[in-house]
Amino acid sequence: MGITKHEATKRIDKLRQQIRYHEKKYYVDNDPQISDYEFDNLVKELEKLESQFPELITPDSPTQRVGEQPVESFPSVEHSIPMLSLDNCYSQEEFIEFVQRIDKLLPGEKLEFVAELKIDGLGIAIIYRNGHFNQAITRGDGFRGDDVSANVKTIRSLPLAISLKEEVEVRGEIYLPFASFEKINQEREKKGESLFANPRNAAAGTIRLLDPREVAQRQLDVYLYYIFVNGQQQPSQWENLQLLKKLGFKINPHVRLCRSVEEVLTYYDYWKQHRDDLDFDVDGIVIKINSTDQQQRLGFTAKFPRWAIAYKFPARQATTRLIDIKIQVGRTGALTPVAILQPVQLSGITITRSTLHNEEELRRKDIRLGDYVLIERSGDVIPKVVAVMKERRTGQEKPFVFPPRCPICQTPVFKPKGEVISRCINPSCPARLREAILHFASRRAMNIEGLGEALVDQLMAKKLIKGIPDLFHLQQEQLEKLERMGPKSAQNLLNQIDAAKKRNFHRLLYALGIRYVGEKTAQILATHFRSLDKLAQASYKELVELPDIGPKVAESIIFFFRQKQNQELLQRLKEAGLKTEEEKETGEAPSQGRFAGMTFVLTGELNRFTRDEARKIIENLGGKVTSSVSRKTTVVIVGQNPGSKLQRAQELNIPIWTEEKFLHQAGLTA
């Protein structure tokens, strides 16, 4: 006689409880209570019952960790609270300076610190609703990330159900244990595939796989360090960690509450010596002010929280031989010498190239062809030559002669007065054009997916494009004749190029590659001038009055728009149908902008703007600014040392924005 649905429901509930308990003991507590065989039998019994009664399957069942089908892409999602990166320090002196800055901002207040190992992995935000796993989002640019929920669900140490029913967001670092990393590379080697250079690269590649079943086989793991319950943290970082642990999340067992600077330094020194004892990669420690109240009062700079810092371990160094020096030409014409090195292992990566920065750096360090050099990965990221081993010279080494002409187009190079970088001034130089197109198509510019280096090289070699505007006149039959481009790939690329016409004006402005104009500057310019034509006519005085626009930036913008070839470029882009007006792109006149109908009050000292500059931004986006807080106030923007207006806003439950959040909401973040 078969089992009834009522009996199956009770048994399924029991099995799920048992499996979740044993998953936590095994993957989180590292304290298994049953054998793998017994655990597998529990899972098999649950799978069998769920197959008999599929209506009883729930999203948080242990059997549903790999329940999704392969996806075609990862949708982009906005973070409810920005995931900002941390500022770095590399010495005890720099860390002491960090503490001294806090002491000045919080005079006389007692400070406690939480020290955590800085895991070399991938930042992730995971959202739970009504007690169930709902969504997982990568850090991305800090404000938007990719929805990788199906892949993150495969992490066995991550609970799919928690006891809190409120909206809960946890944040942490996904990583790949060394054992899993080695196993993956062994399997790739057997298949003749290229090996991952280090665990972080392997984790990054894994989380972006389109098939969750393949992700599950790679055994990613995660440590959590932040928790927000309905958008609020606990009174301290230490309490955040304890709540995470109580809810069944995996926190790093080596975190430490430090009540003095000396305790932090002791913690750092210990792990600097014992980092190789761990089964995962770390590149430093993270120090956070423990009190959440103090964190909120310290606030943020334009890029980083003032209350936390990453204290990096010393860079790993190695000695190798400099075989040759090649010159690279960038999109601004900058000529950069690159060292070609005898391959050497450094921090888990095979290093074959290293930047030499510029001609003056070559001379200052007296770097010669054939020299033995000391290289390091600064902050465990960028390989660079830090010293020449001159005592190992044999007399056969040769000084490098910097070329007087561009190695690509043979145009004489030019070094502006007071600068150290030589430049190719030919705007039609193939190397400049190649880099300009790649920048134009990059994700944070016009985001033309599929237009990578190999395809750009083919398009240029076949003379299908001689400039950026030519992209918008490519035909499917032309693309189909290229290597690895069939009808479907060709049509996908054309669709991406067509979609670029609808990108915001500020993204086009950034994509143009104007020297010194990064994403944030492009957004400031677009918000203020609203159109390409108005910006092209802007005076030096108008430009330097804007926040973050200094003399060099202003001069560069004016120079760009005065060049005949750039005027022709812009005209062709207009004719191709790209958006060159912010109002038309967003559909917002100033009175209908993103701040339309909103009333703002400013209090405290702002770092990035004067009060008048902030007022202009708000008004340009349709809002208005008043001097006092009332029930009609929409938002209070708080700077340093706020006055009684902050207290009044809190009493009235009016939303409070930091300067960083204001920048983000106004579309002025980098």
C-alpha positions in Angstrom: 0.0 0.0 0.0 1.4 3.4 -1.0 2.1 6.4 1.2 -0.7 9.0 1.4 -0.3 12.7 0.6 -0.7 13.5 4.3 1.9 11.0 5.3 4.2 12.3 2.6 3.9 15.9 3.7 4.9 15.0 7.3 7.8 12.9 6.1 9.0 15.5 3.6 9.0 18.2 6.3 11.0 15.9 8.6 13.5 15.1 5.9 14.0 18.7 5.0 14.6 19.6 8.6 17.2 16.8 9.0 19.0 17.7 5.7 19.2 21.4 6.6 20.5 20.5 10.0 23.2 18.2 8.6 24.1 20.7 5.8 24.7 23.4 8.4 26.8 21.0 10.5 28.9 19.9 7.5 29.2 23.1 5.4 29.0 25.9 8.1 30.1 24.4 11.4 32.6 21.9 9.9 31.3 19.4 12.4 29.6 16.5 10.4 27.2 14.3 12.5 26.5 11.5 10.0 28.4 9.9 7.2 28.2 11.0 3.5 26.4 7.7 2.8 23.7 8.4 5.4 23.3 12.0 4.2 23.0 10.9 0.6 20.2 8.5 1.6 18.2 11.2 3.2 18.5 13.3 0.0 17.5 10.4 -2.2 14.4 9.6 0.0 13.3 13.3 -0.2 13.8 13.3 -4.0 11.8 10.2 -4.4 8.9 11.5 -2.3 8.9 14.9 -4.2 8.8 13.0 -7.5 5.7 11.2 -6.3 4.1 14.4 -5.0 5.5 17.2 -7.2 2.9 19.6 -5.8 4.8 19.4 -2.5 8.0 20.8 -3.9 8.9 24.2 -2.5 11.6 26.7 -3.8 13.6 26.3 -0.5 13.7 22.5 -0.6 17.3 21.2 -0.4 16.6 19.4 -3.7 16.0 22.7 -5.5 19.6 24.1 -5.2 20.1 23.1 -8.8 16.6 23.4 -10.0 16.9 26.1 -12.7 17.5 25.5 -16.4 20.5 27.2 -18.1 20.0 30.9 -18.6 20.8 33.0 -21.7 22.1 36.0 -19.8 22.1 37.7 -16.4 19.6 40.6 -15.9 21.0 43.8 -14.4 19.5 44.8 -11.0 19.9 48.0 -8.9 21.1 47.6 -5.4 18.7 49.0 -2.8 21.8 50.1 -0.8 25.0 50.8 -2.8 27.8 48.2 -2.4 30.8 50.5 -2.2 34.3 49.3 -2.4 36.9 50.0 0.4 39.9 52.3 0.5 43.2 50.5 0.8 46.3 51.0 3.0 49.6 49.2 2.7 51.6 50.2 5.8 51.2 50.7 9.5 51.6 54.4 9.1 48.8 54.6 6.6 46.5 52.6 9.0 47.4 55.0 11.8 46.5 57.9 9.6 43.1 56.3 8.9 42.5 56.1 12.7 43.6 59.7 13.2 41.2 60.9 10.6 38.4 59.2 12.5 39.6 60.6 15.8 39.3 64.1 14.3 35.7 63.4 13.1 34.7 61.8 16.4 36.8 63.7 19.0 37.0 62.1 22.4 34.8 59.1 21.4 36.0 55.6 22.3 36.6 53.4 19.2 36.2 49.7 18.8 37.2 47.8 15.6 36.1 44.6 14.0 39.0 42.9 12.1 38.1 40.4 9.4 40.2 38.5 6.8 39.9 40.1 3.4 39.0 37.1 1.2 40.0 37.4 -2.4 36.6 36.6 -3.9 33.5 38.2 -5.4 31.1 40.5 -3.5 27.5 39.4 -3.4 24.2 40.6 -2.0 21.6 38.0 -1.2 17.9 38.9 -0.5 15.4 36.9 1.6 11.7 37.6 1.6 9.2 36.0 4.0 12.0 33.7 5.2 13.0 32.3 1.8 15.9 32.9 -0.5 14.7 35.4 -3.2 17.6 36.9 -5.2 21.4 37.2 -5.4 23.1 40.1 -7.0 26.8 40.7 -7.8 28.5 43.8 -6.7 28.8 45.1 -10.3 29.7 48.8 -10.3 28.4 49.2 -6.7 25.0 50.5 -7.8 23.9 47.8 -10.2 24.9 44.2 -10.4 23.9 41.0 -12.2 21.1 38.7 -11.0 23.0 35.3 -10.4 20.4 33.8 -8.2 20.3 30.3 -9.8 24.1 30.0 -9.4 24.3 31.3 -5.9 21.6 28.8 -4.8 24.0 26.0 -5.5 26.3 27.1 -2.6 25.6 24.4 0.0 26.6 26.5 3.0 24.0 29.1 2.2 20.6 28.5 3.8 17.6 28.7 1.4 15.2 29.4 4.4 15.8 31.5 7.5 13.6 32.2 10.6 13.2 35.9 10.0 10.1 36.8 7.9 11.1 40.5 7.3 13.0 41.5 4.2 16.6 40.5 4.9 19.6 41.3 2.8 23.0 39.7 3.6 26.3 40.6 2.0 29.5 38.7 1.8 32.2 37.2 -0.4 31.9 34.2 -2.7 35.2 32.3 -2.9 36.6 29.1 -4.2 38.5 26.9 -1.6 42.0 25.8 -2.7 41.0 22.2 -2.9 38.1 23.0 -5.3 40.4 25.3 -7.4 43.0 22.6 -7.8 40.4 20.0 -8.8 38.9 22.3 -11.4 42.3 23.0 -13.0 43.2 19.3 -13.0 39.9 18.6 -14.9 40.6 21.5 -17.3 44.1 20.2 -18.0 42.8 16.7 -18.9 40.4 18.3 -21.4 43.1 20.5 -22.9 41.5 23.7 -21.7 43.3 26.7 -20.4 43.9 26.8 -16.7 42.5 29.4 -14.3 45.3 31.6 -13.0 44.1 31.8 -9.4 41.0 30.9 -7.2 39.5 34.4 -7.6 39.5 34.1 -11.4 38.0 30.7 -11.2 35.3 31.9 -8.9 34.5 34.8 -11.2 34.3 32.5 -14.2 32.1 30.1 -12.3 29.5 32.5 -11.0 29.0 33.7 -14.6 28.4 30.2 -16.1 25.0 30.0 -17.7 24.3 26.5 -16.4 23.7 26.2 -12.6 24.4 22.4 -12.8 27.9 23.1 -13.9 28.3 25.7 -11.1 27.2 23.2 -8.5 30.0 20.9 -9.5 32.6 23.5 -8.8 31.8 23.8 -5.0 31.8 27.6 -4.5 31.5 28.8 -0.9 30.6 32.1 0.8 31.3 34.0 4.0 28.8 36.6 5.1 29.7 39.8 6.9 26.7 42.3 6.7 23.0 41.9 7.4 20.2 44.4 6.8 16.7 43.7 8.3 14.2 45.9 6.6 17.1 48.1 5.5 18.5 48.4 9.1 21.7 47.0 10.6 22.3 45.9 14.2 23.8 48.5 16.6 27.3 47.1 15.8 29.2 45.2 13.2 30.0 42.5 15.9 26.2 42.1 16.5 25.7 41.9 12.7 28.0 38.9 12.6 26.4 37.3 15.6 22.9 37.6 14.1 24.2 36.1 10.8 25.6 33.2 12.8 22.4 32.8 14.7 20.4 32.6 11.5 22.6 29.9 10.1 24.8 31.8 7.8 28.5 31.1 7.5 30.7 33.8 9.0 34.5 33.7 9.0 35.7 32.0 12.2 38.8 34.3 12.4 36.9 37.6 12.9 38.1 39.5 16.0 36.6 42.3 18.1 39.6 44.7 18.8 39.4 47.4 21.5 42.6 49.2 20.5 44.8 50.0 17.5 47.4 47.7 19.0 45.0 44.7 18.9 44.3 45.4 15.2 48.0 45.5 14.4 48.6 42.2 16.3 45.8 40.6 14.3 47.3 41.9 11.0 50.8 40.7 11.9 49.5 37.2 12.8 47.7 36.7 9.6 50.4 38.2 7.5 52.6 35.2 8.8 49.8 32.6 8.7 47.8 33.4 5.5 49.2 30.2 3.9 47.6 28.1 6.7 44.1 28.9 5.3 42.3 26.9 2.7 41.2 30.0 0.8 43.0 33.1 -0.6 43.3 36.3 1.4 45.1 39.5 0.4 44.8 41.5 3.7 42.5 42.3 6.5 39.4 44.6 6.6 39.0 46.9 9.6 35.6 48.4 10.4 34.5 50.7 13.1 32.3 48.5 15.3 29.5 51.0 16.2 26.9 51.4 13.5 26.0 54.8 14.9 29.6 55.9 14.5 29.6 54.5 11.0 26.6 56.5 10.0 28.0 59.7 11.5 31.3 59.2 9.7 29.5 58.6 6.4 31.2 58.3 3.0 33.6 60.0 0.7 32.7 60.0 -3.0 34.0 56.4 -3.3 34.6 54.8 0.1 33.1 54.5 3.6 35.1 56.6 6.1 34.6 54.0 8.7 36.4 51.0 7.1 39.6 50.3 5.3 41.4 47.3 3.8 44.9 46.8 5.1 46.7 44.8 2.4 49.4 42.3 3.0 52.8 43.0 1.4 52.9 42.5 -2.3 54.4 39.2 -3.4 57.6 39.8 -5.3 59.7 37.8 -7.7 62.8 38.2 -9.9 62.9 37.6 -13.6 64.6 38.8 -16.8 63.4 41.6 -19.0 63.6 40.1 -22.6 62.1 43.0 -24.6 60.2 46.3 -24.4 57.2 46.9 -26.6 55.3 50.2 -27.1 51.5 50.2 -26.8 49.4 53.1 -28.2 46.2 53.9 -26.3 43.1 55.6 -27.5 44.4 59.1 -26.3 47.6 58.5 -28.2 49.6 57.8 -25.1 52.7 55.7 -25.8 53.3 53.2 -23.0 56.4 51.0 -22.7 55.5 47.4 -21.7 58.2 45.0 -20.4 58.2 41.5 -22.0 59.4 39.2 -19.2 60.7 35.7 -18.9 57.6 34.0 -17.4 57.6 33.9 -13.6 55.0 32.7 -11.0 53.8 35.5 -8.7 50.8 35.1 -6.3 49.4 32.2 -8.3 49.7 33.9 -11.7 52.2 33.5 -14.5 53.5 37.0 -15.2 54.9 37.6 -18.7 54.3 41.4 -19.1 54.5 44.4 -16.9 53.9 48.1 -17.4 56.9 50.5 -17.4 54.6 53.6 -17.3 56.6 56.1 -19.5 59.9 57.2 -20.9 61.0 59.1 -17.8 60.3 56.1 -15.6 62.6 54.0 -17.8 65.4 56.6 -17.5 64.9 57.1 -13.7 65.2 53.4 -13.0 67.8 52.9 -15.7 66.0 49.8 -17.1 67.8 48.1 -19.9 67.0 45.2 -22.3 68.4 42.0 -20.7 68.2 43.3 -17.1 67.1 41.1 -14.2 64.3 43.0 -12.5 62.3 42.7 -9.3 58.6 42.7 -10.0 55.6 42.8 -7.7 51.9 42.7 -7.8 51.0 46.0 -6.1 48.1 45.3 -3.8 48.2 41.7 -5.3 46.7 43.1 -8.6 49.0 45.0 -11.0 52.4 43.6 -12.0 55.1 46.3 -12.1 58.8 46.5 -12.2 60.0 47.9 -8.8 63.8 47.6 -9.1 66.6 46.6 -11.4 69.2 44.1 -10.2 72.1 46.1 -11.5 74.7 43.9 -9.7 73.7 41.0 -12.0 74.5 42.9 -15.2 77.0 41.3 -17.6 77.7 44.2 -19.8 75.5 42.8 -22.6 72.4 44.8 -21.5 71.3 47.6 -23.9 69.5 50.9 -23.1 66.1 51.2 -24.7 65.7 54.0 -27.2 62.2 55.5 -27.0 60.8 55.8 -30.6 60.5 59.4 -32.0 57.6 58.2 -34.2 54.4 56.2 -33.4 55.3 52.5 -34.0 51.9 51.9 -35.6 51.4 54.9 -38.0 54.9 56.4 -38.0 53.5 59.9 -37.1 56.1 62.0 -35.1 55.2 61.7 -31.4 54.5 64.8 -29.2 55.2 65.4 -25.6 53.2 68.3 -24.1 55.2 70.7 -22.0 55.2 69.6 -18.3 54.0 66.1 -19.1 55.9 62.8 -19.0 53.9 60.9 -21.6 54.6 61.0 -25.3 51.6 60.9 -27.6 50.7 60.0 -31.1 48.7 63.0 -32.4 47.3 61.3 -35.5 43.5 60.8 -34.8 43.4 58.3 -37.6 46.2 56.1 -36.2 44.9 52.5 -36.3 46.0 51.8 -32.8 44.2 54.8 -31.4 41.1 54.0 -33.5 41.1 50.4 -32.2 41.3 51.4 -28.6 38.7 54.2 -29.1 36.2 51.7 -30.6 36.8 49.2 -27.8 36.2 52.0 -25.3 33.1 53.2 -27.1 31.7 49.7 -27.1 32.6 48.8 -23.5 30.0 47.9 -21.0 29.9 51.1 -19.0 29.9 53.2 -22.2 27.6 52.1 -25.1 27.6 48.5 -24.0 27.8 46.8 -27.4 28.0 43.2 -26.4 30.0 41.0 -28.8 32.2 43.7 -30.1 35.5 42.6 -28.6 39.1 42.8 -29.6 39.2 40.0 -32.2 36.1 41.3 -34.0 37.3 44.9 -34.0 40.7 43.7 -35.5 38.8 41.8 -38.2 36.6 44.8 -39.1 39.6 47.1 -39.3 41.7 44.6 -41.3 38.8 44.2 -43.8 38.5 48.0 -43.9 34.8 47.7 -42.9 35.2 50.4 -40.3 37.6 53.4 -40.5 35.9 55.3 -37.6 33.4 54.8 -34.8 30.4 56.0 -36.9 31.0 53.2 -39.4 29.7 50.8 -36.8 26.2 52.1 -37.4 26.4 51.3 -41.1 27.5 47.7 -41.0 25.5 45.2 -43.0 24.6 41.7 -42.1 26.1 40.2 -45.2 29.4 41.9 -44.4 29.5 40.5 -40.9 28.5 37.0 -42.0 31.8 36.7 -44.0 34.0 37.2 -41.0 35.5 34.4 -39.0 33.2 32.8 -36.4 30.3 35.0 -37.5 27.2 33.3 -38.8 23.8 34.8 -39.6 22.7 34.6 -36.0 25.9 36.1 -34.5 25.8 38.9 -37.2 22.2 39.8 -36.4 22.9 39.7 -32.6 25.7 42.2 -33.1 23.6 44.5 -35.3 20.8 44.4 -32.6 23.4 45.4 -30.0 24.7 48.3 -32.2 21.1 49.4 -32.8 20.4 49.3 -29.0 23.4 51.6 -28.5 21.5 54.4 -30.2 19.1 54.5 -27.3 21.7 54.8 -24.5 21.6 57.9 -22.3 23.4 61.0 -23.5 25.9 60.9 -20.6 27.0 57.4 -21.6 27.7 58.7 -25.2 29.6 61.5 -23.7 31.8 59.1 -21.7 32.1 56.8 -24.7 33.6 59.6 -26.8 36.8 59.2 -24.8 37.4 62.8 -24.1 40.6 63.1 -22.1 40.0 63.4 -18.3 36.2 62.9 -18.8 35.3 59.7 -16.9 31.8 58.5 -16.1 31.1 60.8 -13.2 32.3 63.9 -15.1 30.2 62.9 -18.1 27.1 62.7 -15.9 27.8 66.1 -14.4 28.3 67.6 -17.9 25.1 66.0 -19.2 23.0 67.0 -16.2 24.2 70.6 -16.5 24.2 71.2 -20.3 21.5 68.8 -21.3 22.7 68.5 -24.9 25.9 68.0 -27.0 25.4 71.3 -28.8 25.3 73.3 -25.6 28.3 71.5 -24.2 30.2 72.1 -27.4 29.6 75.9 -27.0 30.5 76.0 -23.3 33.1 78.5 -22.2 36.1 77.8 -19.9 34.4 79.8 -17.2 31.1 77.8 -17.4 33.0 74.6 -17.2 35.3 75.3 -14.2 32.3 76.5 -12.2 30.9 72.9 -12.2 31.8 70.5 -9.4 34.8 68.3 -10.2 35.7 70.2 -13.4 39.1 71.7 -13.0 41.3 73.7 -15.4 42.8 70.6 -17.1 39.4 69.0 -17.6 37.9 72.2 -19.0 40.8 72.8 -21.4 40.5 69.2 -22.6 36.8 69.5 -23.3 37.2 72.8 -25.2 40.2 71.3 -27.2 38.1 68.2 -28.1 35.2 70.2 -29.5 37.4 72.6 -31.5 39.0 69.8 -33.5 37.6 69.5 -37.0 37.8 65.7 -37.1 35.8 65.5 -33.8 33.2 67.9 -35.1 32.8 65.6 -38.1 32.6 62.6 -35.8 29.8 64.1 -33.7 27.9 65.1 -36.8 28.0 61.6 -38.1 26.9 60.1 -34.8 23.9 62.5 -34.8 23.0 61.4 -38.3 23.3 57.8 -37.2 20.5 58.5 -34.7 22.4 58.5 -31.3 21.0 60.4 -28.4 22.7 63.7 -28.0 20.2 65.4 -25.6 19.6 64.4 -22.1 16.0 65.7 -22.1 15.1 63.7 -25.2 16.7 60.6 -23.9 15.0 60.6 -20.5 11.8 62.3 -21.6 12.3 64.7 -18.8 12.2 68.5 -18.9 13.7 70.0 -15.7 10.2 70.3 -14.3 9.6 66.6 -15.1 13.0 65.3 -14.0 13.8 62.5 -11.5 13.3 65.0 -8.6 10.0 66.4 -9.9 7.6 67.3 -7.1 10.3 66.7 -4.4 11.3 69.2 -1.8 14.8 69.1 -0.4 16.5 70.5 2.7 20.4 70.6 3.0 22.2 70.5 6.3 25.8 70.1 7.3 29.0 70.6 5.2 29.0 68.9 1.8 32.3 67.6 0.4 31.6 67.4 -3.3 29.5 70.6 -3.8 28.8 74.0 -2.5 25.2 74.5 -1.4 24.5 76.6 -4.5 25.9 73.8 -6.7 23.7 71.2 -5.0 20.7 73.5 -5.3 21.3 73.9 -9.1 21.5 70.1 -9.6 18.2 69.6 -7.7 16.5 72.3 -9.6 17.8 71.0 -13.0 16.2 67.7 -12.1 12.8 69.2 -11.3 13.1 69.5 -7.5 13.2 72.5 -5.1 15.2 73.4 -2.1 13.8 75.0 1.1 15.5 76.2 4.2 13.5 74.5 6.9 12.3 70.9 7.6 8.5 70.4 7.6 6.0 67.6 6.9 6.1 68.8 3.2 9.9 68.0 3.0 10.6 65.0 0.8 14.3 64.4 1.6 17.0 65.9 3.9 20.5 65.7 2.5 23.0 65.4 5.3 26.7 66.4 5.2 29.3 66.6 7.9 28.4 68.2 11.3 24.6 68.5 10.6 22.5 70.8 12.7 19.1 70.5 14.3 17.5 69.9 10.9 18.7 66.3 11.0 17.0 65.8 14.4 13.8 67.4 13.1 13.8 65.1 10.0 14.2 62.0 12.3 11.3 63.1 14.4 9.1 63.4 11.3 10.4 60.2 9.8 11.6 62.0 6.6 14.1 60.1 4.5 17.7 61.1 5.0 20.2 60.9 2.3 24.0 61.0 2.6 25.9 63.0 0.0 26.8 59.7 -1.6 23.1 58.6 -2.0 22.3 62.1 -3.4 25.0 61.6 -6.0 23.6 58.2 -6.9 19.9 59.4 -7.0 20.9 62.4 -9.2 22.7 60.1 -11.6 26.1 61.6 -10.8 27.9 58.5 -9.5 31.0 57.1 -11.2 
